[in-house]
Amino acid sequence: MKADLRAAGVRDLGRQGPPRASDRASLRRSNLGLVLRLLRDAGPRPRTQIADETGLPKATITNLVAELVEHGLVREGEAERHGSVGRPGRTVEIDGRTICGIGVEINVDYLSLIAFDLRSDVIAERHTPLDARGSEPDAVLDRMAEAIGETCDALRARGVHPVAVTIAAPGVIGMDTGVVSYASNIGWRDVAVVDGLRTRLGPKAPPLRLENDAKLGAIAEYLVAATSDIHDLIYVTGETGVGGGIISDGRLLRGSAGFAGEIGHMPLDPGGQPCACGRQGCWETMVGLAALLRLAAAPDDPVHDTTVDLEHRLAELRRRADAGDPATRAALDRIADGLALGLALLADVLNPRAIVLGGYFAHFGDHLVDRVRGELSARVMAHEAGRCEVMLSTLGFSAAARGGAYMALDSVYQDPSGVSAVSGV
């Protein structure tokens, strides 16, 4: 029986978990994935240590490592001596420089793409301003297909094979159907994203998957937080809408129908501002990007111009806040109070170890976080806010695309034996 690998840092964010070991072949695939995830999460180590931590025989580990080396997924590292006698053993470490996963995020104001190799090194990245709300879905899919196709061609020319692409989209999505059912902030309803991209990209397209942007952002943030032994968190992203992703005991919480995390439409301000969803007073009307812009600047102010890259507009607001502009500072105080109201409800219900603020919340973090922490402590029922720590994302607006790239590589970590069939390795 395998050991409990939590102490070694091993995590499993697979959508359906590792393959079930129903026969010898599937058992081998499962063990290959176990070894690969151990090396990913716990770092290079000698074969003897891998055997100790997995509970597998040393001879089995030797054979598994040899197969992973053959697939180009691991390589021999530095020699490491244990004890004062005997030959030093070589460590085994992640390689995988000839394969990659791609994450693509479509948001109201931009299109973001990032590609990681198996070592989590960024090997391609692009960020393009895009008025998704003002464009037809077909036009947006054209732009996405162009970005994916150009990136895949460039990577293949370098000998790197994309194993999968994960699309991060806002709103309610169907993972199995690849359809954005409803995304109010970009005006999409029943848009067949995966089929549309597959048609545009043709037979050379890697496998395509669709996932909610905030859930992918939560995965990316968890991979950062897990290094501090945090395995229960809520990721709250502030963009035009407000989305959430929930990690519970190291796994993404989806809910019975996959809609867990739709926090932006909690009705916290009855009779408040109209929401893109058709209701009034949703949380995102209080703390979303549109609320910040409305509170901080007049309608004809350049920061409302969606043809200008969002990060440039936020940089201007940041400059005003740092300079002590009264309207900007007052707007940020209102946002902080609204944030604390919603976060306190989430903390009472879910009792997370951490709440990670992403998107524009992190951009203005030092203007928001102290006030949010104070209000949260005053509102949460549990003593000391249930030990919940409010943290700022370090990933900026790349979190969803990063989570998509990690998820695109997940199939390799679940079943490394399939890499040769996908990439030709």
Summary of the structure (lengths in Angstrom):
residues: 425
radius of gyration: 22.8
end to end distance: 31.2
largest distance: 76.2
contacts: 1499
relative contact order: 0.14
helix: 46%
strand: 22%
